[in-house]
Amino acid sequence: MATKRFLFLFLIALLYTPVFILISFSQVNQRTIGRYEYAQFDGVWYTVVQGKRGDLVDLKHLLVRLKDKADIKTFDFNKIGLPKLKDVRGRFADGFYELEIPEGVDPFEVAYRLQNTGKFEEVLFNVFVEVDKFPNDPYYTDQWNLGKISISNAWDIETGSSNIIVAVIDVGADYNHEDLIANRWSSIGYDFLDNDPDPYPSDVATLVDEYKKSGSYQVMFDASGLSSGVYFYRLDASGKIVQRKMLLVK
C-alpha cells in the first residue's frame, strides 16, 4: 500500500508540475486601488475589467474626487508624506480633479496613500483610450476631399478645439446645418458679396414649392439672370434635406 500511495503521489506531482510552471509564466504584476484593478503585461500597465486586459494606463496622472466633493486645494498632501500634487485642469465632472504625479515618485504609492486616507470617493489612474478615427457621419465616404488630405491620420493626433476659430472663404455657408450649428462662432461671419453680416447663401430661385407624389420630375431652371459661379441647390423631402454645390458656367 505504501508503494502504491507513493506512486500515486508521484504521478500527481508529475501531472501538476507542468501546469504550475505554465501558471507561473503567465502571472503578471497586479495592483488594486479601491475598486479598480491594474495589471502589468510585458512591462506595460493596463486596467483589468472582468478579468481581461483593458485600457493603457497613464501612470503620470491620477483622477480623484473627495467624498464631500470639496476643492482639492483643501487637502493637505504633506500630512500623508506626499508632495503637493499639481492640479492640471481644474474641477470637472462634479468634483473630479486630475493630479500630476512628479517624476521619480511611485505612482501606486501615491494612489495607495490617497485611498487609505478614507477621504476620497474615487482614486484611479487616467487611461489612454483608442478613439475611432472614422466619424459616424453617414456621408463621410461621400466627402472625397477628406480622404485626399488623409484627415483620419490627423484625427489620431487632434480632433479639434473650441478655442480655435477657423475662417472659411467660400460662396456661403449653411450655418444652421446640423454639423455646424453647435460649433459656429458667435459672430458667424460676413457676406462680402451682399455687404452684410449674414453669410447664409441668398436664395436666387425656388424651383418647386408644393407637395408632389413619389416619382420622377423634371424642372427647368432659368439661369439667364445669374452670373457664372458656384451655387447651392437643396432638396427638402419628407424631412430629409440634401444640399449640394452646382457650378454655373456661361
C-alpha positions in Angstrom: 0.0 0.0 0.0 2.8 2.3 0.8 4.4 1.7 -2.6 1.1 2.3 -4.4 0.5 5.5 -2.4 4.0 6.7 -3.3 3.4 6.0 -7.0 0.1 7.8 -6.8 1.5 10.9 -5.2 4.4 10.8 -7.6 2.1 10.7 -10.6 0.0 13.6 -9.2 3.2 15.6 -8.8 4.2 14.8 -12.4 0.8 15.8 -13.7 0.6 19.1 -11.7 4.2 20.2 -12.2 3.7 21.4 -15.9 0.5 23.2 -15.0 2.2 25.0 -12.2 5.0 26.1 -14.5 2.6 27.4 -17.1 0.7 29.3 -14.5 3.9 30.8 -13.1 5.0 32.0 -16.5 1.5 33.6 -17.2 1.3 35.5 -14.0 1.6 39.3 -14.2 2.2 42.1 -11.7 -1.2 43.2 -10.3 -2.3 46.1 -8.1 -5.7 47.0 -6.7 -6.7 50.5 -5.6 -10.1 50.6 -4.1 -12.4 49.0 -6.7 -10.0 49.5 -9.6 -7.6 46.7 -10.7 -4.5 47.1 -12.8 -2.1 44.6 -14.3 1.3 44.7 -16.0 1.8 42.9 -19.3 5.2 42.9 -20.9 6.2 45.8 -18.7 3.2 48.0 -19.6 0.3 48.7 -17.2 -3.3 48.3 -18.2 -6.7 48.3 -16.4 -8.3 45.0 -15.7 -12.0 44.7 -16.5 -13.8 41.5 -15.7 -10.6 39.6 -15.6 -9.5 40.9 -19.1 -6.9 43.5 -20.1 -8.5 46.9 -20.6 -7.1 50.3 -21.5 -3.5 51.5 -21.3 -2.8 53.3 -18.0 -1.4 56.8 -17.7 0.8 56.4 -14.6 1.6 60.2 -14.6 -1.9 61.3 -13.8 -4.5 60.3 -11.1 -8.2 61.2 -11.2 -9.5 61.8 -7.7 -12.7 63.1 -6.1 -13.1 63.8 -2.4 -16.1 62.3 -0.6 -17.6 65.7 0.1 -16.7 66.8 -3.4 -14.6 69.7 -1.9 -12.0 71.7 -3.7 -8.7 69.6 -3.9 -6.9 72.7 -2.6 -8.3 72.0 0.8 -6.5 68.7 1.0 -3.1 68.6 2.8 -0.8 66.2 0.9 2.1 66.8 3.3 0.1 65.1 6.1 0.4 61.8 4.3 4.0 62.3 3.3 3.4 63.4 -0.3 4.5 66.5 -2.1 1.7 68.8 -3.3 0.3 67.3 -6.4 -0.4 69.7 -9.3 -4.0 70.0 -10.5 -3.6 70.0 -14.3 -7.0 71.1 -15.5 -9.2 72.2 -12.6 -12.5 70.9 -11.3 -14.6 68.8 -13.8 -17.4 66.2 -13.8 -19.0 67.1 -10.4 -15.9 67.3 -8.3 -13.1 65.4 -10.1 -9.5 66.6 -10.4 -6.6 65.3 -12.4 -3.4 65.3 -10.5 0.1 65.1 -12.0 2.5 62.7 -10.3 6.0 64.1 -10.1 9.0 62.3 -11.7 10.7 59.8 -9.5 7.6 59.2 -7.3 6.0 55.7 -7.3 2.5 56.3 -8.8 1.0 53.4 -7.0 2.3 54.5 -3.6 0.7 57.9 -4.2 -2.6 56.2 -5.1 -2.4 53.9 -2.0 -1.8 56.8 0.3 -4.7 58.9 -1.0 -7.0 55.9 -0.9 -6.0 54.9 2.6 -6.9 58.4 4.0 -10.6 57.4 3.7 -11.4 60.9 2.4 -11.6 60.1 -1.3 -14.6 58.7 -3.0 -12.6 58.0 -6.2 -8.9 57.4 -6.8 -8.0 56.0 -10.2 -5.4 56.4 -12.9 -6.2 58.2 -16.1 -6.1 56.0 -19.2 -5.3 56.3 -22.9 -8.4 55.3 -24.9 -8.1 54.4 -28.6 -10.5 56.6 -30.4 -12.2 55.5 -33.6 -10.7 57.7 -36.2 -13.6 57.4 -38.5 -16.7 59.5 -37.7 -20.3 58.2 -37.6 -21.3 60.6 -40.3 -23.2 58.6 -42.9 -21.9 61.0 -45.6 -18.2 60.7 -44.6 -17.4 58.4 -47.6 -19.1 60.9 -50.0 -16.6 63.6 -49.0 -13.6 62.6 -51.2 -11.6 65.6 -50.0 -11.2 64.3 -46.5 -9.6 61.1 -47.7 -7.4 63.1 -50.1 -5.8 65.0 -47.3 -5.6 61.9 -45.0 -7.8 63.6 -42.4 -8.1 60.3 -40.4 -4.3 60.5 -39.6 -4.8 64.0 -38.3 -7.7 62.9 -36.1 -5.3 60.4 -34.4 -3.5 63.5 -33.1 -6.2 66.1 -32.6 -10.0 66.2 -33.2 -10.5 69.9 -32.8 -10.8 72.6 -30.1 -13.5 75.2 -29.3 -10.6 77.7 -28.6 -9.6 77.7 -32.3 -11.5 79.8 -34.8 -11.3 78.7 -38.4 -12.3 81.1 -41.2 -13.8 79.6 -44.4 -13.7 81.8 -47.5 -16.4 80.4 -49.8 -19.6 81.5 -51.6 -21.6 81.0 -48.5 -22.4 78.5 -45.7 -25.5 77.0 -44.3 -24.5 77.7 -40.7 -27.8 76.2 -39.4 -26.6 72.8 -40.7 -26.5 70.1 -38.0 -22.8 69.7 -38.4 -22.1 73.4 -38.0 -24.8 74.9 -35.7 -23.2 73.7 -32.4 -19.7 74.8 -33.4 -20.2 78.1 -35.2 -18.6 81.3 -34.0 -20.9 83.8 -32.3 -20.1 86.5 -34.9 -20.9 84.0 -37.7 -19.0 85.9 -40.5 -19.6 88.4 -43.2 -21.1 88.3 -46.7 -18.8 90.5 -48.9 -21.0 90.0 -52.0 -24.1 91.4 -50.4 -22.2 93.5 -48.0 -24.0 92.3 -44.9 -23.0 90.3 -41.7 -25.0 87.2 -42.8 -23.0 84.7 -44.8 -26.0 82.5 -45.4 -26.4 82.0 -49.2 -29.1 84.2 -50.7 -32.0 82.4 -52.5 -31.9 83.1 -56.2 -34.7 80.8 -57.3 -37.3 78.4 -56.0 -37.9 75.6 -58.5 -40.6 73.6 -56.6 -42.6 74.6 -53.6 -45.5 72.2 -53.5 -46.4 68.7 -52.4 -45.7 66.0 -55.0 -46.2 62.3 -55.0 -43.3 59.9 -55.3 -41.9 59.8 -58.8 -39.5 61.3 -61.3 -39.8 65.0 -62.2 -38.0 67.5 -64.5 -37.9 71.2 -63.7 -36.4 73.9 -66.0 -34.0 76.3 -64.3 -33.7 79.7 -65.9 -30.2 81.0 -65.0 -30.1 83.8 -67.6 -30.1 86.4 -64.9 -27.3 84.8 -62.9 -23.5 85.2 -63.3 -21.1 82.3 -63.6 -20.1 80.9 -60.2 -20.8 78.3 -57.6 -24.4 77.9 -56.3 -26.1 75.7 -53.8 -29.2 73.7 -54.6 -31.3 72.0 -51.9 -33.9 69.3 -51.9 -36.2 69.0 -48.9 -38.4 65.9 -48.9 -40.2 64.2 -46.0 -37.9 65.9 -43.5 -34.7 64.8 -45.3 -32.6 67.7 -46.6 -29.9 67.2 -49.2 -27.7 70.1 -50.2 -25.1 70.1 -53.0 -23.0 72.6 -54.9 -23.6 73.5 -58.6 -21.2 75.2 -60.9 -22.7 77.6 -63.4 -20.5 78.4 -66.3 -21.5 80.8 -69.1 
